[in-house]
C-alpha cells in the first residue's frame, strides 16, 4: 500500500513538473539508457534510447507548447519496487506560440526500475498534434516541421 501511494505521488509529480516546463527534473528522473517513444509522423514523433537526447526533445516540445498544462485523470500501476509499469491517463491544454488553443488527451506508459524511468511510451491523437505543428510552421515557426530528434543526432556535451 505504501509503495502504491509513492508511485501515484511520483506520477503526479512528473506531470506537475511537465506542466511547469521543468524538463531538467524529468531528465533527472530517467535512466541514462531510457527508451522514449512518441508516436506520429511529425517533428516530435520519434524513438530515442538516450536521456540526453530526450532532454533535447523536451526543450523542443516546450518551444511549441510553452504553457502546456496536464490534468492527470487516472494512475494505474502494477509491479514491485524493482520494476513497475505505470499508466497515466491525462488531458492537456495549451496556447500555441501562434495564439491558437491546443488540447489533447492520452496516456503515458512508464516503466520504472529502481526509482528511474527506463521506458516512456506516449499514446495520443497524433493527427491533432501534426496539424498543430503544421499550422505553427505556416505561421513562421520552421522548427515545427524540422526532422525529428533521433538516436542519430549528436548527444549534447555535458
PyMOL CGO cylinders between C-alpha atoms (Angstrom):
from pymol import cmd
from pymol.cgo import CYLINDER

trace = [
    CYLINDER, 0.00, 0.00, 0.00, 2.79, 2.42, 0.87, 0.3, 1, 1, 1, 1, 1, 1,
    CYLINDER, 2.79, 2.42, 0.87, 4.61, 1.70, -2.40, 0.3, 1, 1, 1, 1, 1, 1,
    CYLINDER, 4.61, 1.70, -2.40, 1.40, 2.23, -4.39, 0.3, 1, 1, 1, 1, 1, 1,
    CYLINDER, 1.40, 2.23, -4.39, 0.92, 5.62, -2.74, 0.3, 1, 1, 1, 1, 1, 1,
    CYLINDER, 0.92, 5.62, -2.74, 4.54, 6.55, -3.52, 0.3, 1, 1, 1, 1, 1, 1,
    CYLINDER, 4.54, 6.55, -3.52, 4.13, 5.62, -7.20, 0.3, 1, 1, 1, 1, 1, 1,
    CYLINDER, 4.13, 5.62, -7.20, 0.88, 7.59, -7.52, 0.3, 1, 1, 1, 1, 1, 1,
    CYLINDER, 0.88, 7.59, -7.52, 2.53, 10.64, -5.95, 0.3, 1, 1, 1, 1, 1, 1,
    CYLINDER, 2.53, 10.64, -5.95, 5.59, 10.27, -8.19, 0.3, 1, 1, 1, 1, 1, 1,
    CYLINDER, 5.59, 10.27, -8.19, 3.43, 10.02, -11.35, 0.3, 1, 1, 1, 1, 1, 1,
    CYLINDER, 3.43, 10.02, -11.35, 1.54, 13.18, -10.40, 0.3, 1, 1, 1, 1, 1, 1,
    CYLINDER, 1.54, 13.18, -10.40, 4.85, 14.90, -9.59, 0.3, 1, 1, 1, 1, 1, 1,
    CYLINDER, 4.85, 14.90, -9.59, 6.16, 14.03, -13.07, 0.3, 1, 1, 1, 1, 1, 1,
    CYLINDER, 6.16, 14.03, -13.07, 3.14, 15.67, -14.72, 0.3, 1, 1, 1, 1, 1, 1,
    CYLINDER, 3.14, 15.67, -14.72, 3.34, 18.65, -12.36, 0.3, 1, 1, 1, 1, 1, 1,
    CYLINDER, 3.34, 18.65, -12.36, 6.97, 19.12, -13.44, 0.3, 1, 1, 1, 1, 1, 1,
    CYLINDER, 6.97, 19.12, -13.44, 5.96, 18.71, -17.09, 0.3, 1, 1, 1, 1, 1, 1,
    CYLINDER, 5.96, 18.71, -17.09, 3.23, 21.35, -16.62, 0.3, 1, 1, 1, 1, 1, 1,
    CYLINDER, 3.23, 21.35, -16.62, 5.85, 23.66, -15.10, 0.3, 1, 1, 1, 1, 1, 1,
    CYLINDER, 5.85, 23.66, -15.10, 8.18, 23.20, -18.09, 0.3, 1, 1, 1, 1, 1, 1,
    CYLINDER, 8.18, 23.20, -18.09, 10.80, 21.67, -15.81, 0.3, 1, 1, 1, 1, 1, 1,
    CYLINDER, 10.80, 21.67, -15.81, 12.37, 19.33, -18.35, 0.3, 1, 1, 1, 1, 1, 1,
    CYLINDER, 12.37, 19.33, -18.35, 15.59, 19.04, -16.32, 0.3, 1, 1, 1, 1, 1, 1,
    CYLINDER, 15.59, 19.04, -16.32, 13.72, 17.41, -13.40, 0.3, 1, 1, 1, 1, 1, 1,
    CYLINDER, 13.72, 17.41, -13.40, 12.17, 14.99, -15.89, 0.3, 1, 1, 1, 1, 1, 1,
    CYLINDER, 12.17, 14.99, -15.89, 15.58, 14.03, -17.31, 0.3, 1, 1, 1, 1, 1, 1,
    CYLINDER, 15.58, 14.03, -17.31, 16.96, 13.59, -13.79, 0.3, 1, 1, 1, 1, 1, 1,
    CYLINDER, 16.96, 13.59, -13.79, 14.21, 11.04, -13.05, 0.3, 1, 1, 1, 1, 1, 1,
    CYLINDER, 14.21, 11.04, -13.05, 15.16, 8.92, -16.10, 0.3, 1, 1, 1, 1, 1, 1,
    CYLINDER, 15.16, 8.92, -16.10, 17.76, 6.19, -16.57, 0.3, 1, 1, 1, 1, 1, 1,
    CYLINDER, 17.76, 6.19, -16.57, 20.68, 7.00, -18.93, 0.3, 1, 1, 1, 1, 1, 1,
    CYLINDER, 20.68, 7.00, -18.93, 19.59, 4.28, -21.39, 0.3, 1, 1, 1, 1, 1, 1,
    CYLINDER, 19.59, 4.28, -21.39, 15.93, 5.25, -21.36, 0.3, 1, 1, 1, 1, 1, 1,
    CYLINDER, 15.93, 5.25, -21.36, 13.67, 4.05, -24.20, 0.3, 1, 1, 1, 1, 1, 1,
    CYLINDER, 13.67, 4.05, -24.20, 11.44, 7.00, -25.18, 0.3, 1, 1, 1, 1, 1, 1,
    CYLINDER, 11.44, 7.00, -25.18, 8.69, 6.57, -27.79, 0.3, 1, 1, 1, 1, 1, 1,
    CYLINDER, 8.69, 6.57, -27.79, 6.47, 9.40, -29.03, 0.3, 1, 1, 1, 1, 1, 1,
    CYLINDER, 6.47, 9.40, -29.03, 4.21, 8.48, -31.96, 0.3, 1, 1, 1, 1, 1, 1,
    CYLINDER, 4.21, 8.48, -31.96, 3.48, 10.34, -35.16, 0.3, 1, 1, 1, 1, 1, 1,
    CYLINDER, 3.48, 10.34, -35.16, 4.97, 11.46, -38.43, 0.3, 1, 1, 1, 1, 1, 1,
    CYLINDER, 4.97, 11.46, -38.43, 5.94, 14.97, -37.35, 0.3, 1, 1, 1, 1, 1, 1,
    CYLINDER, 5.94, 14.97, -37.35, 8.85, 16.78, -35.72, 0.3, 1, 1, 1, 1, 1, 1,
    CYLINDER, 8.85, 16.78, -35.72, 8.07, 15.33, -32.28, 0.3, 1, 1, 1, 1, 1, 1,
    CYLINDER, 8.07, 15.33, -32.28, 7.45, 11.73, -33.43, 0.3, 1, 1, 1, 1, 1, 1,
    CYLINDER, 7.45, 11.73, -33.43, 10.45, 9.60, -32.52, 0.3, 1, 1, 1, 1, 1, 1,
    CYLINDER, 10.45, 9.60, -32.52, 12.04, 6.69, -30.71, 0.3, 1, 1, 1, 1, 1, 1,
    CYLINDER, 12.04, 6.69, -30.71, 15.11, 7.64, -28.67, 0.3, 1, 1, 1, 1, 1, 1,
    CYLINDER, 15.11, 7.64, -28.67, 17.38, 5.49, -26.47, 0.3, 1, 1, 1, 1, 1, 1,
    CYLINDER, 17.38, 5.49, -26.47, 19.35, 8.20, -24.62, 0.3, 1, 1, 1, 1, 1, 1,
    CYLINDER, 19.35, 8.20, -24.62, 18.08, 10.52, -21.90, 0.3, 1, 1, 1, 1, 1, 1,
    CYLINDER, 18.08, 10.52, -21.90, 20.32, 13.40, -23.02, 0.3, 1, 1, 1, 1, 1, 1,
    CYLINDER, 20.32, 13.40, -23.02, 18.64, 13.31, -26.44, 0.3, 1, 1, 1, 1, 1, 1,
    CYLINDER, 18.64, 13.31, -26.44, 15.29, 13.11, -24.68, 0.3, 1, 1, 1, 1, 1, 1,
    CYLINDER, 15.29, 13.11, -24.68, 16.34, 16.34, -22.94, 0.3, 1, 1, 1, 1, 1, 1,
    CYLINDER, 16.34, 16.34, -22.94, 16.73, 17.95, -26.39, 0.3, 1, 1, 1, 1, 1, 1,
    CYLINDER, 16.73, 17.95, -26.39, 13.30, 16.59, -27.32, 0.3, 1, 1, 1, 1, 1, 1,
    CYLINDER, 13.30, 16.59, -27.32, 11.77, 18.14, -24.17, 0.3, 1, 1, 1, 1, 1, 1,
    CYLINDER, 11.77, 18.14, -24.17, 13.34, 21.50, -24.99, 0.3, 1, 1, 1, 1, 1, 1,
    CYLINDER, 13.34, 21.50, -24.99, 11.87, 21.39, -28.50, 0.3, 1, 1, 1, 1, 1, 1,
    CYLINDER, 11.87, 21.39, -28.50, 8.47, 20.32, -27.13, 0.3, 1, 1, 1, 1, 1, 1,
    CYLINDER, 8.47, 20.32, -27.13, 8.37, 23.29, -24.75, 0.3, 1, 1, 1, 1, 1, 1,
    CYLINDER, 8.37, 23.29, -24.75, 9.22, 25.72, -27.56, 0.3, 1, 1, 1, 1, 1, 1,
    CYLINDER, 9.22, 25.72, -27.56, 5.95, 24.62, -29.20, 0.3, 1, 1, 1, 1, 1, 1,
    CYLINDER, 5.95, 24.62, -29.20, 3.87, 24.20, -26.02, 0.3, 1, 1, 1, 1, 1, 1,
    CYLINDER, 3.87, 24.20, -26.02, 5.41, 26.64, -23.51, 0.3, 1, 1, 1, 1, 1, 1,
    CYLINDER, 5.41, 26.64, -23.51, 2.37, 26.82, -21.23, 0.3, 1, 1, 1, 1, 1, 1,
    CYLINDER, 2.37, 26.82, -21.23, 1.05, 23.25, -21.53, 0.3, 1, 1, 1, 1, 1, 1,
    CYLINDER, 1.05, 23.25, -21.53, -0.86, 22.01, -18.51, 0.3, 1, 1, 1, 1, 1, 1,
    CYLINDER, -0.86, 22.01, -18.51, -1.64, 18.38, -17.79, 0.3, 1, 1, 1, 1, 1, 1,
    CYLINDER, -1.64, 18.38, -17.79, -4.65, 17.24, -15.81, 0.3, 1, 1, 1, 1, 1, 1,
    CYLINDER, -4.65, 17.24, -15.81, -3.97, 13.71, -14.55, 0.3, 1, 1, 1, 1, 1, 1,
    CYLINDER, -3.97, 13.71, -14.55, -7.19, 11.69, -14.70, 0.3, 1, 1, 1, 1, 1, 1,
    CYLINDER, -7.19, 11.69, -14.70, -6.04, 8.24, -13.57, 0.3, 1, 1, 1, 1, 1, 1,
    CYLINDER, -6.04, 8.24, -13.57, -2.89, 6.49, -12.42, 0.3, 1, 1, 1, 1, 1, 1,
    CYLINDER, -2.89, 6.49, -12.42, -2.72, 2.71, -12.62, 0.3, 1, 1, 1, 1, 1, 1,
    CYLINDER, -2.72, 2.71, -12.62, 0.25, 0.60, -11.64, 0.3, 1, 1, 1, 1, 1, 1,
    CYLINDER, 0.25, 0.60, -11.64, 1.45, -2.95, -11.44, 0.3, 1, 1, 1, 1, 1, 1,
    CYLINDER, 1.45, -2.95, -11.44, 4.73, -4.32, -10.17, 0.3, 1, 1, 1, 1, 1, 1,
    CYLINDER, 4.73, -4.32, -10.17, 7.28, -4.08, -7.42, 0.3, 1, 1, 1, 1, 1, 1,
    CYLINDER, 7.28, -4.08, -7.42, 9.95, -1.52, -6.49, 0.3, 1, 1, 1, 1, 1, 1,
    CYLINDER, 9.95, -1.52, -6.49, 12.35, -3.43, -8.76, 0.3, 1, 1, 1, 1, 1, 1,
    CYLINDER, 12.35, -3.43, -8.76, 10.15, -2.99, -11.84, 0.3, 1, 1, 1, 1, 1, 1,
    CYLINDER, 10.15, -2.99, -11.84, 6.83, -1.21, -12.07, 0.3, 1, 1, 1, 1, 1, 1,
    CYLINDER, 6.83, -1.21, -12.07, 4.58, -0.37, -15.00, 0.3, 1, 1, 1, 1, 1, 1,
    CYLINDER, 4.58, -0.37, -15.00, 2.61, 2.85, -14.52, 0.3, 1, 1, 1, 1, 1, 1,
    CYLINDER, 2.61, 2.85, -14.52, -0.19, 4.03, -16.82, 0.3, 1, 1, 1, 1, 1, 1,
    CYLINDER, -0.19, 4.03, -16.82, -1.13, 7.70, -16.54, 0.3, 1, 1, 1, 1, 1, 1,
    CYLINDER, -1.13, 7.70, -16.54, -4.27, 8.96, -18.28, 0.3, 1, 1, 1, 1, 1, 1,
    CYLINDER, -4.27, 8.96, -18.28, -4.23, 12.71, -18.89, 0.3, 1, 1, 1, 1, 1, 1,
    CYLINDER, -4.23, 12.71, -18.89, -5.82, 15.66, -20.64, 0.3, 1, 1, 1, 1, 1, 1,
    CYLINDER, -5.82, 15.66, -20.64, -3.61, 18.54, -21.82, 0.3, 1, 1, 1, 1, 1, 1,
    CYLINDER, -3.61, 18.54, -21.82, -4.28, 22.09, -22.90, 0.3, 1, 1, 1, 1, 1, 1,
    CYLINDER, -4.28, 22.09, -22.90, -2.04, 24.90, -24.08, 0.3, 1, 1, 1, 1, 1, 1,
    CYLINDER, -2.04, 24.90, -24.08, -1.90, 28.07, -26.09, 0.3, 1, 1, 1, 1, 1, 1,
    CYLINDER, -1.90, 28.07, -26.09, 0.37, 27.67, -29.09, 0.3, 1, 1, 1, 1, 1, 1,
    CYLINDER, 0.37, 27.67, -29.09, 3.03, 30.29, -29.91, 0.3, 1, 1, 1, 1, 1, 1,
    CYLINDER, 3.03, 30.29, -29.91, 0.75, 31.45, -32.77, 0.3, 1, 1, 1, 1, 1, 1,
    CYLINDER, 0.75, 31.45, -32.77, -2.02, 32.15, -30.22, 0.3, 1, 1, 1, 1, 1, 1,
    CYLINDER, -2.02, 32.15, -30.22, -4.18, 29.16, -31.16, 0.3, 1, 1, 1, 1, 1, 1,
    CYLINDER, -4.18, 29.16, -31.16, -5.53, 26.83, -28.46, 0.3, 1, 1, 1, 1, 1, 1,
    CYLINDER, -5.53, 26.83, -28.46, -4.45, 23.19, -28.23, 0.3, 1, 1, 1, 1, 1, 1,
    CYLINDER, -4.45, 23.19, -28.23, -5.99, 20.31, -26.35, 0.3, 1, 1, 1, 1, 1, 1,
    CYLINDER, -5.99, 20.31, -26.35, -5.40, 16.59, -26.46, 0.3, 1, 1, 1, 1, 1, 1,
    CYLINDER, -5.40, 16.59, -26.46, -5.91, 13.51, -24.32, 0.3, 1, 1, 1, 1, 1, 1,
    CYLINDER, -5.91, 13.51, -24.32, -3.75, 10.45, -23.97, 0.3, 1, 1, 1, 1, 1, 1,
    CYLINDER, -3.75, 10.45, -23.97, -1.80, 8.10, -21.81, 0.3, 1, 1, 1, 1, 1, 1,
    CYLINDER, -1.80, 8.10, -21.81, 1.81, 7.61, -20.86, 0.3, 1, 1, 1, 1, 1, 1,
    CYLINDER, 1.81, 7.61, -20.86, 3.09, 4.16, -20.06, 0.3, 1, 1, 1, 1, 1, 1,
    CYLINDER, 3.09, 4.16, -20.06, 6.09, 4.44, -17.77, 0.3, 1, 1, 1, 1, 1, 1,
    CYLINDER, 6.09, 4.44, -17.77, 8.43, 1.59, -16.89, 0.3, 1, 1, 1, 1, 1, 1,
    CYLINDER, 8.43, 1.59, -16.89, 10.13, 2.33, -13.58, 0.3, 1, 1, 1, 1, 1, 1,
    CYLINDER, 10.13, 2.33, -13.58, 13.09, 0.27, -12.41, 0.3, 1, 1, 1, 1, 1, 1,
    CYLINDER, 13.09, 0.27, -12.41, 14.84, 1.08, -9.15, 0.3, 1, 1, 1, 1, 1, 1,
    CYLINDER, 14.84, 1.08, -9.15, 13.20, 4.54, -8.99, 0.3, 1, 1, 1, 1, 1, 1,
    CYLINDER, 13.20, 4.54, -8.99, 14.27, 5.60, -12.53, 0.3, 1, 1, 1, 1, 1, 1,
    CYLINDER, 14.27, 5.60, -12.53, 12.16, 5.63, -15.70, 0.3, 1, 1, 1, 1, 1, 1,
    CYLINDER, 12.16, 5.63, -15.70, 13.64, 3.13, -18.15, 0.3, 1, 1, 1, 1, 1, 1,
    CYLINDER, 13.64, 3.13, -18.15, 10.77, 3.35, -20.62, 0.3, 1, 1, 1, 1, 1, 1,
    CYLINDER, 10.77, 3.35, -20.62, 8.28, 6.03, -21.64, 0.3, 1, 1, 1, 1, 1, 1,
    CYLINDER, 8.28, 6.03, -21.64, 5.66, 5.34, -24.29, 0.3, 1, 1, 1, 1, 1, 1,
    CYLINDER, 5.66, 5.34, -24.29, 3.12, 8.04, -25.17, 0.3, 1, 1, 1, 1, 1, 1,
    CYLINDER, 3.12, 8.04, -25.17, -0.26, 7.48, -26.83, 0.3, 1, 1, 1, 1, 1, 1,
    CYLINDER, -0.26, 7.48, -26.83, -2.30, 10.47, -28.02, 0.3, 1, 1, 1, 1, 1, 1,
    CYLINDER, -2.30, 10.47, -28.02, -4.13, 11.86, -31.05, 0.3, 1, 1, 1, 1, 1, 1,
    CYLINDER, -4.13, 11.86, -31.05, -1.15, 12.19, -33.39, 0.3, 1, 1, 1, 1, 1, 1,
    CYLINDER, -1.15, 12.19, -33.39, -3.19, 13.78, -36.19, 0.3, 1, 1, 1, 1, 1, 1,
    CYLINDER, -3.19, 13.78, -36.19, -4.20, 16.59, -33.87, 0.3, 1, 1, 1, 1, 1, 1,
    CYLINDER, -4.20, 16.59, -33.87, -0.55, 17.08, -32.87, 0.3, 1, 1, 1, 1, 1, 1,
    CYLINDER, -0.55, 17.08, -32.87, 0.67, 17.01, -36.50, 0.3, 1, 1, 1, 1, 1, 1,
    CYLINDER, 0.67, 17.01, -36.50, -1.99, 19.52, -37.58, 0.3, 1, 1, 1, 1, 1, 1,
    CYLINDER, -1.99, 19.52, -37.58, -0.95, 21.96, -34.84, 0.3, 1, 1, 1, 1, 1, 1,
    CYLINDER, -0.95, 21.96, -34.84, 2.71, 21.62, -35.76, 0.3, 1, 1, 1, 1, 1, 1,
    CYLINDER, 2.71, 21.62, -35.76, 1.91, 22.19, -39.45, 0.3, 1, 1, 1, 1, 1, 1,
    CYLINDER, 1.91, 22.19, -39.45, -0.10, 25.29, -38.52, 0.3, 1, 1, 1, 1, 1, 1,
    CYLINDER, -0.10, 25.29, -38.52, 2.87, 26.59, -36.50, 0.3, 1, 1, 1, 1, 1, 1,
    CYLINDER, 2.87, 26.59, -36.50, 5.15, 26.07, -39.48, 0.3, 1, 1, 1, 1, 1, 1,
    CYLINDER, 5.15, 26.07, -39.48, 2.77, 28.08, -41.66, 0.3, 1, 1, 1, 1, 1, 1,
    CYLINDER, 2.77, 28.08, -41.66, 2.82, 30.88, -39.06, 0.3, 1, 1, 1, 1, 1, 1,
    CYLINDER, 2.82, 30.88, -39.06, 6.58, 31.38, -39.09, 0.3, 1, 1, 1, 1, 1, 1,
    CYLINDER, 6.58, 31.38, -39.09, 7.87, 28.57, -36.86, 0.3, 1, 1, 1, 1, 1, 1,
    CYLINDER, 7.87, 28.57, -36.86, 10.02, 26.48, -39.26, 0.3, 1, 1, 1, 1, 1, 1,
    CYLINDER, 10.02, 26.48, -39.26, 11.23, 24.16, -36.49, 0.3, 1, 1, 1, 1, 1, 1,
    CYLINDER, 11.23, 24.16, -36.49, 7.68, 22.79, -36.32, 0.3, 1, 1, 1, 1, 1, 1,
    CYLINDER, 7.68, 22.79, -36.32, 8.38, 20.76, -39.48, 0.3, 1, 1, 1, 1, 1, 1,
    CYLINDER, 8.38, 20.76, -39.48, 12.06, 20.01, -38.78, 0.3, 1, 1, 1, 1, 1, 1,
    CYLINDER, 12.06, 20.01, -38.78, 13.21, 16.39, -38.84, 0.3, 1, 1, 1, 1, 1, 1,
    CYLINDER, 13.21, 16.39, -38.84, 12.58, 14.57, -35.54, 0.3, 1, 1, 1, 1, 1, 1,
    CYLINDER, 12.58, 14.57, -35.54, 15.33, 14.20, -32.94, 0.3, 1, 1, 1, 1, 1, 1,
    CYLINDER, 15.33, 14.20, -32.94, 16.63, 10.64, -33.21, 0.3, 1, 1, 1, 1, 1, 1,
    CYLINDER, 16.63, 10.64, -33.21, 19.43, 8.43, -31.90, 0.3, 1, 1, 1, 1, 1, 1,
    CYLINDER, 19.43, 8.43, -31.90, 21.44, 9.52, -34.94, 0.3, 1, 1, 1, 1, 1, 1,
    CYLINDER, 21.44, 9.52, -34.94, 21.65, 13.09, -33.58, 0.3, 1, 1, 1, 1, 1, 1,
    CYLINDER, 21.65, 13.09, -33.58, 24.75, 14.10, -31.61, 0.3, 1, 1, 1, 1, 1, 1,
    CYLINDER, 24.75, 14.10, -31.61, 24.41, 13.73, -27.86, 0.3, 1, 1, 1, 1, 1, 1,
    CYLINDER, 24.41, 13.73, -27.86, 24.81, 17.15, -26.21, 0.3, 1, 1, 1, 1, 1, 1,
    CYLINDER, 24.81, 17.15, -26.21, 28.04, 17.79, -24.32, 0.3, 1, 1, 1, 1, 1, 1,
    CYLINDER, 28.04, 17.79, -24.32, 27.67, 17.88, -20.55, 0.3, 1, 1, 1, 1, 1, 1,
]
cmd.load_cgo(trace, "trace")
